[in-house]
Amino acid sequence: MDPNPAVTPSDWFGCLRLDFVVAGRPALLIVPATPAPGKPWIWRTEWFGHFPQADLALVARGWHVGYMNVKDMYGDPAAMKLMDAYYHHVRANYGLAPRVVVEGFSRGGLYAWNFAATWPERVAALYLDAPALDLLSWPGRKSRLWPECLAGYGVTDAQFATAKVNPIDRIEPVARAGIPIFGVSGDADESVPYPANLGLLVTRYRAAGGLIEVVVKPGGNHHPHSLADPTPIVDFLLAHAR
């Protein structure tokens, strides 16, 4: 029985789904039939339910899956405060592991990376799938979203270059913590180009001594995400998540 009375249970691919509200935002938790020892979990930061191959495979192994709606916030400081509230909520109410695998799909990469850079002690590993990591690449200066993105980070366009708020520039705390990373991307991604995002991360993270393994899909665009067979993703996380 859920300890929080304001919870709505439902079914998600044969698993128990719990919907609730944290800090005024819709949130949910997928509960496996038989939780694995220590209650490991993976946290989808965006696009819950889209291409869920890896999530489903981990649930089958006893992992929980988390999600909180922080859409359209670009991984900014206000989004981090909301994610902090969700992290404490599910840890306190469901006894989940203190370290979580954070899963960043597309623009969710901004949230996943900033969470890891802000609280590396809370992160077991990162799974980044066609992730936006460089704000100059996505949403980018030419986008109508750029002013909103800058406002979220509390900087002007003139200040951006030296403000050190761009997720791709926050490599050091993640590498210092030794967080393992698994990445998936198409090399023909037009929405979130591989060279400016995951490709750049590979170069910088390895130069910093970090462990990062990447599957690059030849000719692959932004969709479909994940892998038809998620075994490489799952095997990496089971082997390396701390």
ZIGI-V160354 format. One record per residue. N is the residue number from 1. RES is the residue in one small letter. SS is DSSP state (helix for helix, strand for strand, loop for the rest). OMEGA is omega in whole degrees, 0 to 359 (999 if undefined). D_CENTER is the distance of its C-alpha to the mean C-alpha in Angstrom with 2 decimals. Layout:
n res ss omega d_center
N RES SS OMEGA D_CENTER
N RES SS OMEGA D_CENTER
//
This chain:
n res ss omega d_center
1 m loop 181 28.06
2 d loop 182 25.28
3 p loop 180 26.26
4 n loop 184 25.24
5 p loop 182 27.89
6 a loop 182 25.90
7 v loop 178 23.76
8 t strand 178 24.16
9 p strand 175 23.94
10 s strand 181 23.70
11 d strand 174 23.11
12 w strand 181 20.05
13 f loop 179 21.22
14 g loop 178 23.68
15 c strand 178 21.41
16 l strand 175 21.65
17 r strand 178 19.35
18 l strand 177 19.70
19 d strand 182 19.22
20 f strand 181 19.85
21 v strand 177 19.47
22 v strand 179 18.02
23 a loop 178 19.21
24 g loop 183 20.44
25 r strand 175 17.26
26 p strand 180 16.92
27 a strand 180 14.72
28 l strand 176 15.00
29 l strand 174 14.90
30 i strand 184 15.95
31 v strand 179 18.61
32 p loop 180 19.90
33 a loop 178 23.67
34 t loop 182 24.05
35 p loop 176 21.37
36 a loop 178 21.14
37 p loop 181 22.68
38 g loop 180 20.69
39 k loop 175 18.37
40 p loop 180 15.23
41 w strand 176 12.09
42 i strand 187 8.65
43 w strand 176 6.39
44 r strand 185 5.36
45 t loop 178 4.52
46 e loop 174 7.13
47 w loop 178 10.07
48 f loop 177 10.60
49 g loop 178 13.35
50 h loop 180 13.25
51 f loop 188 13.97
52 p loop 187 13.22
53 q helix 182 15.08
54 a helix 179 12.89
55 d helix 181 12.17
56 l helix 179 15.93
57 a helix 179 16.93
58 l helix 175 15.23
59 v helix 179 16.74
60 a loop 178 19.99
61 r loop 174 19.73
62 g loop 178 19.44
63 w loop 168 15.76
64 h strand 175 14.55
65 v strand 181 11.62
66 g strand 175 10.37
67 y strand 173 9.61
68 m strand 181 10.97
69 n loop 174 12.29
70 v loop 184 11.62
71 k loop 172 12.44
72 d loop 178 14.37
73 m loop 170 13.65
74 y loop 181 12.08
75 g loop 186 10.00
76 d loop 183 13.56
77 p helix 178 15.28
78 a helix 176 16.06
79 a helix 179 12.50
80 m helix 177 11.98
81 k helix 178 15.15
82 l helix 179 14.05
83 m helix 175 10.92
84 d helix 179 13.49
85 a helix 179 15.80
86 y helix 180 13.62
87 y helix 181 12.92
88 h helix 180 16.70
89 h helix 184 17.66
90 v helix 175 16.25
91 r helix 183 17.37
92 a helix 187 20.77
93 n helix 185 21.38
94 y helix 174 20.06
95 g loop 182 20.31
96 l loop 182 16.90
97 a loop 180 16.42
98 p loop 177 16.00
99 r loop 184 13.25
100 v strand 168 10.03
101 v strand 182 7.86
102 v strand 191 4.19
103 e strand 184 3.08
104 g strand 175 2.89
105 f strand 174 6.45
106 s loop 180 9.07
107 r loop 175 9.06
108 g helix 176 5.52
109 g helix 178 5.42
110 l helix 180 7.66
111 y helix 182 5.98
112 a helix 183 3.47
113 w helix 181 6.88
114 n helix 176 9.10
115 f helix 180 8.19
116 a helix 180 8.92
117 a helix 181 11.85
118 t helix 182 13.14
119 w loop 182 13.08
120 p helix 180 13.00
121 e helix 179 15.27
122 r helix 190 12.78
123 v strand 179 10.39
124 a strand 180 11.79
125 a strand 174 9.81
126 l strand 170 6.84
127 y strand 185 6.71
128 l strand 186 6.53
129 d strand 186 8.67
130 a loop 192 11.04
131 p loop 165 8.70
132 a loop 180 10.46
133 l loop 180 10.94
134 d loop 181 14.57
135 l loop 177 15.64
136 l loop 177 19.01
137 s loop 174 17.82
138 w loop 5 15.78
139 p loop 178 17.13
140 g loop 185 19.95
141 r loop 183 23.24
142 k loop 182 25.03
143 s loop 174 22.71
144 r loop 180 24.02
145 l loop 187 20.65
146 w helix 179 21.25
147 p helix 178 23.44
148 e helix 178 21.04
149 c helix 179 18.21
150 l helix 180 20.76
151 a helix 179 21.95
152 g helix 180 18.60
153 y helix 176 18.52
154 g loop 180 22.22
155 v loop 173 23.62
156 t loop 177 26.05
157 d helix 180 25.92
158 a helix 181 28.51
159 q helix 191 26.57
160 f helix 186 23.24
161 a helix 184 24.34
162 t helix 185 25.22
163 a helix 178 22.95
164 k loop 177 20.27
165 v loop 182 17.43
166 n loop 183 15.85
167 p helix 183 12.47
168 i helix 178 14.03
169 d helix 182 16.87
170 r loop 183 15.14
171 i helix 193 15.33
172 e helix 183 17.90
173 p helix 180 16.35
174 v helix 179 13.59
175 a helix 180 16.37
176 r helix 180 18.86
177 a loop 178 16.90
178 g loop 182 16.80
179 i loop 178 13.16
180 p strand 185 13.20
181 i strand 170 10.97
182 f strand 182 11.28
183 g strand 175 11.10
184 v strand 178 12.65
185 s strand 170 14.40
186 g strand 182 17.76
187 d loop 177 20.24
188 a loop 180 21.70
189 d loop 181 18.67
190 e loop 182 20.43
191 s loop 179 17.73
192 v loop 188 15.29
193 p loop 180 17.70
194 y loop 185 16.84
195 p loop 184 19.29
196 a loop 185 17.98
197 n loop 183 14.26
198 l helix 179 13.27
199 g helix 178 16.99
200 l helix 178 17.49
201 l helix 179 14.72
202 v helix 181 16.53
203 t helix 184 19.77
204 r helix 184 18.86
205 y helix 178 16.91
206 r helix 178 19.75
207 a helix 179 22.26
208 a loop 177 20.87
209 g loop 182 21.33
210 g loop 178 17.75
211 l loop 176 17.01
212 i strand 177 15.04
213 e strand 187 15.93
214 v strand 169 15.50
215 v strand 178 16.92
216 v strand 183 18.31
217 k strand 182 19.85
218 p loop 180 23.27
219 g loop 184 23.98
220 g loop 175 20.64
221 n loop 183 19.58
222 h loop 176 16.32
223 h loop 358 17.05
224 p loop 176 17.06
225 h loop 175 13.52
226 s loop 177 13.08
227 l loop 179 16.41
228 a loop 173 19.39
229 d loop 185 19.72
230 p loop 185 16.45
231 t helix 180 18.60
232 p helix 179 17.54
233 i helix 183 13.85
234 v helix 180 15.08
235 d helix 179 17.83
236 f helix 182 15.81
237 l helix 179 13.58
238 l helix 182 16.84
239 a helix 192 18.65
240 h helix 180 16.52
241 a loop 187 14.13
242 r loop 999 16.10
//
